[in-house]
Every structure is written in C-alpha cells, then in structure tokens.
Amino acid sequence: MKKTGMAKSDAKKLMGKMTAPGASAFGGGDAATIDRREQRKRDQAAGLVPFAVKLNGALVLQLQTLAKERELDLNQLVAELLAKGLDA
C-alpha cells in the first residue's frame, strides 16, 4: 500500500473512533451508555427477541412519526401494532 493510502486508512480509523457511540469530547465514555453485551442481557431478561425485517422507507417514516406522537419507543409501537394486527 502506498503512503497516501496508509494515511487515508489511518484517517478513516480516527474518524470512526470520533463518531463512535459513547465517544465524548474528553476521551471518556458516557457513564449512562450501555455496551451491546449488557443491553442484550437486559433484553433477554425482559423476554425480548431480535426480529429483523425490511420495510419500505415511507412506512418506516410513518412508524417513526407515530412513535413520536405517542411518545413511545419504536420497538414498543411496532409490538403494539403487530399485536393488534394479529388479534384482528
């Protein structure tokens, strides 16, 4: 790899670290943030199972606005709407 390529690679790594979740301006992570492993344990304890789906962008925007209006988490809203749909 050329010298310029190495410099670009190093710059990309640095930018990725700066925009990483939990990174703060002072170098320390925010104490309130939870790492993924801990979040997974909490979700499992609550009986939650990851369920990935691909949706149309317009539908996702509708879901997001509805979640904001009801002041709900997107996961809670989708679970509520799925439960209603399955009961009908």
C-alpha positions in Angstrom: 0.0 0.0 0.0 1.3 3.5 -0.8 2.0 6.1 1.8 -1.1 8.1 0.8 -3.3 5.0 1.0 -2.0 4.3 4.5 -2.7 7.9 5.6 -6.3 7.7 4.3 -6.8 4.4 6.1 -5.5 5.9 9.4 -7.7 9.0 8.9 -10.8 6.8 8.4 -10.0 4.8 11.5 -9.6 8.0 13.5 -12.9 9.5 12.2 -14.6 6.2 13.0 -13.4 6.4 16.6 -14.5 10.0 16.9 -18.1 9.3 15.7 -18.4 6.0 17.6 -21.3 5.8 20.1 -20.1 6.5 23.6 -17.2 8.7 22.5 -17.1 12.1 24.1 -15.1 15.2 23.7 -13.0 14.4 26.7 -12.0 10.9 25.7 -14.0 9.1 28.3 -17.2 7.3 27.5 -20.5 8.4 28.9 -21.3 6.5 32.1 -25.0 6.3 31.2 -24.4 4.4 27.9 -24.6 0.6 28.0 -22.5 -1.6 25.9 -24.1 -4.0 23.5 -23.5 -7.1 25.6 -25.2 -5.6 28.6 -28.1 -4.4 26.5 -28.5 -7.9 25.0 -28.6 -9.4 28.5 -31.2 -6.9 29.6 -33.4 -7.6 26.5 -33.1 -11.3 27.1 -34.1 -10.9 30.8 -37.2 -8.9 29.6 -38.1 -11.8 27.2 -37.3 -9.7 24.1 -36.1 -11.4 20.9 -34.4 -9.6 18.0 -36.6 -9.7 14.9 -35.2 -8.0 11.8 -37.5 -7.1 8.9 -37.0 -4.9 5.8 -39.7 -2.3 5.3 -40.5 0.4 2.8 -38.9 3.8 3.7 -42.3 5.6 3.6 -43.7 3.0 6.1 -40.7 3.5 8.4 -41.2 7.2 8.4 -44.9 6.7 9.3 -43.9 4.5 12.2 -41.3 7.0 13.4 -43.7 9.9 13.4 -46.4 7.8 15.1 -44.0 6.8 17.8 -43.0 10.4 18.4 -46.7 11.5 18.6 -47.5 8.8 21.1 -44.1 9.3 22.9 -43.3 5.6 22.6 -40.2 3.7 21.7 -40.3 2.5 18.1 -40.0 -1.1 19.4 -43.0 -0.7 21.7 -45.1 0.9 18.9 -44.3 -1.9 16.4 -45.0 -4.6 19.1 -48.4 -2.9 19.8 -49.3 -2.6 16.1 -48.3 -6.2 15.4 -50.4 -7.5 18.4 -53.4 -5.5 17.2 -53.0 -6.9 13.7 -52.7 -10.5 14.8 -55.7 -10.2 17.1 -57.9 -8.9 14.3 
